[in-house]
Protein backbone atom coordinates (compact mmCIF):
# COMPACT_ATOMS: atom_id res chain seq x y z
CA UNK A 1 0.00 0.00 0.00
CA UNK A 2 1.45 3.35 -1.00
CA UNK A 3 1.68 6.32 1.37
CA UNK A 4 -1.29 8.22 -0.03
CA UNK A 5 -3.50 5.12 0.33
CA UNK A 6 -2.36 4.63 3.93
CA UNK A 7 -3.09 8.28 4.79
CA UNK A 8 -6.53 8.00 3.18
CA UNK A 9 -7.19 4.77 5.09
CA UNK A 10 -6.17 6.40 8.39
CA UNK A 11 -8.49 9.34 7.68
CA UNK A 12 -11.44 7.13 6.69
CA UNK A 13 -11.16 4.78 9.68
CA UNK A 14 -10.80 7.64 12.15
CA UNK A 15 -13.63 9.64 10.59
CA UNK A 16 -15.93 6.62 10.96
CA UNK A 17 -14.99 6.48 14.65
CA UNK A 18 -15.49 10.24 15.15
CA UNK A 19 -18.94 10.00 13.54
CA UNK A 20 -19.81 7.16 15.91
CA UNK A 21 -18.63 9.18 18.92
CA UNK A 22 -20.74 12.19 17.90
CA UNK A 23 -23.88 10.10 17.49
CA UNK A 24 -23.66 8.15 20.75
CA UNK A 25 -25.26 8.97 24.09
CA UNK A 26 -22.87 10.39 26.65
CA UNK A 27 -23.87 7.75 29.22
CA UNK A 28 -21.94 5.16 27.17
CA UNK A 29 -18.73 7.14 27.71
CA UNK A 30 -18.48 6.03 31.35
CA UNK A 31 -20.62 2.89 31.52
CA UNK A 32 -19.77 -0.12 29.41
CA UNK A 33 -20.98 -3.70 29.15
CA UNK A 34 -19.98 -5.90 32.09
CA UNK A 35 -16.28 -6.83 31.99
CA UNK A 36 -15.82 -4.73 28.86
CA UNK A 37 -14.26 -1.35 28.27
CA UNK A 38 -16.32 1.80 28.32
CA UNK A 39 -16.53 4.00 25.24
CA UNK A 40 -14.07 6.35 26.90
CA UNK A 41 -11.55 3.58 27.54
CA UNK A 42 -11.56 2.63 23.85
CA UNK A 43 -10.85 6.24 22.87
CA UNK A 44 -8.13 6.59 25.51
CA UNK A 45 -6.51 3.36 24.33
CA UNK A 46 -6.52 4.46 20.69
CA UNK A 47 -5.20 7.95 21.48
CA UNK A 48 -2.42 6.53 23.64
CA UNK A 49 -1.40 3.91 21.09
CA UNK A 50 -1.17 6.44 18.25
CA UNK A 51 0.72 8.86 20.49
CA UNK A 52 3.25 6.12 21.29
CA UNK A 53 3.75 5.48 17.58
CA UNK A 54 4.12 9.20 16.85
CA UNK A 55 6.67 9.48 19.66
CA UNK A 56 8.66 6.58 18.21
CA UNK A 57 8.55 8.15 14.76
CA UNK A 58 9.96 11.38 16.24
CA UNK A 59 13.24 9.69 17.11
CA UNK A 60 16.11 10.06 14.64
CA UNK A 61 16.21 7.17 12.18
CA UNK A 62 19.62 6.03 13.35
CA UNK A 63 18.25 5.48 16.88
CA UNK A 64 15.40 3.32 15.57
CA UNK A 65 17.89 1.33 13.47
CA UNK A 66 20.24 0.90 16.43
CA UNK A 67 17.51 -0.03 18.90
CA UNK A 68 15.29 -2.24 16.74
CA UNK A 69 17.34 -3.13 13.67
CA UNK A 70 16.48 -3.04 9.99
CA UNK A 71 13.99 -5.20 8.17
CA UNK A 72 15.39 -8.14 6.24
CA UNK A 73 12.12 -9.04 4.52
CA UNK A 74 9.53 -7.51 2.23
CA UNK A 75 6.84 -5.40 3.85
CA UNK A 76 3.59 -7.29 4.32
CA UNK A 77 0.35 -6.10 2.72
CA UNK A 78 -2.49 -4.57 4.70
CA UNK A 79 -4.49 -7.78 4.36
CA UNK A 80 -1.63 -9.90 5.72
CA UNK A 81 -1.02 -7.50 8.63
CA UNK A 82 -4.71 -7.63 9.54
CA UNK A 83 -4.86 -11.43 9.24
CA UNK A 84 -1.72 -11.87 11.38
CA UNK A 85 -3.08 -9.49 14.03
CA UNK A 86 -6.43 -11.28 14.20
CA UNK A 87 -4.65 -14.64 14.57
CA UNK A 88 -2.27 -13.33 17.26
CA UNK A 89 -5.12 -11.68 19.14
CA UNK A 90 -7.20 -14.86 19.06
CA UNK A 91 -4.29 -16.97 20.33
CA UNK A 92 -3.15 -14.48 22.97
CA UNK A 93 -6.40 -13.11 24.38
CA UNK A 94 -5.09 -13.50 27.96
CA UNK A 95 -1.96 -11.47 27.20
CA UNK A 96 -3.99 -8.75 25.47
CA UNK A 97 -6.44 -8.61 28.38
CA UNK A 98 -3.64 -8.39 30.92
CA UNK A 99 -1.78 -5.76 28.86
CA UNK A 100 -4.87 -3.54 28.82
CA UNK A 101 -6.33 -4.36 32.25
CA UNK A 102 -5.07 -1.27 34.03
CA UNK A 103 -6.54 1.26 31.60
CA UNK A 104 -8.25 4.03 33.57
CA UNK A 105 -11.89 4.95 33.00
CA UNK A 106 -12.06 8.49 31.68
CA UNK A 107 -14.84 10.63 33.12
CA UNK A 108 -17.31 12.45 30.89
CA UNK A 109 -15.53 15.78 31.42
CA UNK A 110 -12.45 14.28 29.71
CA UNK A 111 -14.35 13.37 26.54
CA UNK A 112 -13.64 16.57 24.54
CA UNK A 113 -9.96 16.49 25.49
CA UNK A 114 -9.53 12.80 24.59
CA UNK A 115 -11.42 13.06 21.32
CA UNK A 116 -9.33 16.10 20.39
CA UNK A 117 -6.14 14.25 21.39
CA UNK A 118 -7.09 11.36 19.10
CA UNK A 119 -7.82 13.76 16.24
CA UNK A 120 -4.48 15.52 16.69
CA UNK A 121 -2.51 12.28 16.96
CA UNK A 122 -4.21 10.94 13.83
CA UNK A 123 -3.30 14.09 11.87
CA UNK A 124 0.28 13.92 13.17
CA UNK A 125 0.56 10.32 12.03
CA UNK A 126 -0.77 11.21 8.60
CA UNK A 127 1.75 14.05 8.35
CA UNK A 128 4.65 11.85 9.47
CA UNK A 129 3.59 9.11 7.05
CA UNK A 130 3.68 11.56 4.14
CA UNK A 131 7.06 12.94 5.19
CA UNK A 132 8.83 9.58 5.57
CA UNK A 133 10.77 8.16 2.64
CA UNK A 134 9.45 4.90 1.23
CA UNK A 135 12.78 3.23 2.01
CA UNK A 136 12.40 4.23 5.68
CA UNK A 137 8.80 3.00 5.79
CA UNK A 138 9.96 -0.41 4.59
CA UNK A 139 13.33 -0.65 6.36
CA UNK A 140 12.82 0.81 9.85
CA UNK A 141 11.33 -1.46 12.50
CA UNK A 142 9.18 -0.61 15.53
CA UNK A 143 8.08 -3.17 18.13
CA UNK A 144 4.43 -3.98 18.69
CA UNK A 145 3.48 -5.56 22.05
CA UNK A 146 1.61 -8.44 20.42
CA UNK A 147 2.98 -8.63 16.87
CA UNK A 148 6.68 -8.16 17.54
CA UNK A 149 8.82 -6.00 15.28
CA UNK A 150 7.00 -4.53 12.29
CA UNK A 151 8.13 -2.22 9.55
CA UNK A 152 6.93 1.36 9.95
CA UNK A 153 4.64 0.93 6.94
CA UNK A 154 3.10 -2.19 8.52
CA UNK A 155 2.54 -0.59 11.91
CA UNK A 156 0.92 2.47 10.35
CA UNK A 157 -1.39 0.23 8.30
CA UNK A 158 -2.08 -1.74 11.47
CA UNK A 159 -3.00 1.52 13.22
CA UNK A 160 -5.74 2.13 10.65
CA UNK A 161 -7.02 -1.40 11.19
CA UNK A 162 -6.73 -1.03 14.98
CA UNK A 163 -9.05 1.98 14.82
CA UNK A 164 -11.53 0.06 12.65
CA UNK A 165 -11.30 -2.91 15.04
CA UNK A 166 -12.25 -0.77 18.04
CA UNK A 167 -14.95 1.05 16.06
CA UNK A 168 -16.52 -2.34 15.25
CA UNK A 169 -16.34 -3.41 18.90
CA UNK A 170 -18.06 -0.17 19.92
CA UNK A 171 -20.80 -0.70 17.32
CA UNK A 172 -21.37 -4.27 18.55
CA UNK A 173 -21.32 -3.44 22.27
CA UNK A 174 -23.42 -0.28 22.19
C-alpha angles and dihedrals in degrees: 000000000000123000096257091052091050092050091049090048091050090050094047096047093047093045090054089053093047090051090052091050092051093051098047128094114256092234089073090061092074104021121060136172114289112286090002132105121267120241088258093054091054091052092046090050093050094046092049094047093051091045090054090052092047090050091052091049089053092065118096112267093242090060092052090048092048095045101040106015131227127293117260096189140059117276113260122240123252090255093053092047090051093046092049091048093050091050093047092046092050092049095043104039091134092054092047091048092049092045091055100034097101097054109134122235109244115221122233092257088063094056098093092046094048095045089049090048090053091049092050094046091049091052091047091052091049090050093048091047091054092047097050119093116244090240090057092047089056100035106040118082130210124185121243117201093232105021100043121221115357132178114257090249090053095048092048090050088047089053090059090050092045089058091048090047092055092042089056091048090051091050091050096045099043 
